[in-house]
């Protein structure tokens, strides 16, 4: 009889664990709402951003998270728009000349000494503005399905999984969990920067931070970039031990163009997940119907496994990494392509070209791999940028690309 009861209990626990992984998955539903035209691109300080923040609050409540903002789930911050692009944004009190953004913060309190922050920015470009790559004459809503409704949707799914896991097993994890939907990312990591200076928990208690930005376009070869692997000694072995689905592209640096940077700069280990740029990046065409939802589910599985694996490792050691962005050459011209940042072969592979640019006019195509520009060999992204940095507007340069295993030589005019 005891054996039968034990087997029934085991079966019950197994079914609970299964429910944690598959029940109430709302990734597609969350993207559909956040990337709808009605939100008008979720630009920081607009009514669309307010609608998005209210939606995320309701999802936090539905999941069962506790509020951890300064105003319930919200952490409003006000700032003056930058006039000088080389100066930092000035946070200030809300006045007629300021913009107000809202971080949305939820919490799972496991009574632990340390907290894991899981974040993704929810703002986007509205109708375009400076960050837009749209070349049409009429303004258009930039829905930002991949950038970054995808990251928010996976963050919410992780909140659902971690909350359900504790309730199903009755065993609390050894970390608390803070879920943060940042605003102001597109304007310069403003929301995460503000939180790092005005944390709503003791910053010393933050164990590590996981960030997701553009995780909605997993390619056929399942390439997934993971940044920050050098910021703690345990990260590299953990991401490898839990991976059986992805071709991982690892980057050691804790500094990059997303919100994980703000946490690295206060000595928090960070991991950042990214499925790569594409032709619809910062354009109105970044819509919900183009996302790889199966891929997003796999990424949610993977990050959940990483978090679970790290749970019994106590407080992670922080390690500084080389700031690769400081080594990037400055250049006065552009080729007009979307680079494939996940390409790990020799050269710089083009993931897309923009109309009326040097690349487009020279007949370069998506999939071409640039191997020489001017007199310089191109072996990777850094050597491509160094080659590009020597040219001025009006210069003509020879360029060689590999297309369908054939080398093609042509010329570009900058």
Beta strands, then each sheet from edge to edge (+ up, - down):
strand 1: 66-67
strand 2: 74-80
strand 3: 90-91
strand 4: 98-108
strand 5: 115-121
strand 6: 176-182
strand 7: 206-212
strand 8: 223-227
strand 9: 247-251
strand 10: 269-274
strand 11: 337-339
strand 12: 348-353
strand 13: 369-373
strand 14: 376-377
strand 15: 396-403
strand 16: 406-413
sheet 1: 1+ 4- 2+ 3-
sheet 2: 1+ 4- 6+ 5+ 7+ 10+ 8- 9-
sheet 3: 11+ 12- 13+ 14-
sheet 4: 11+ 12- 13+ 15- 16+
end
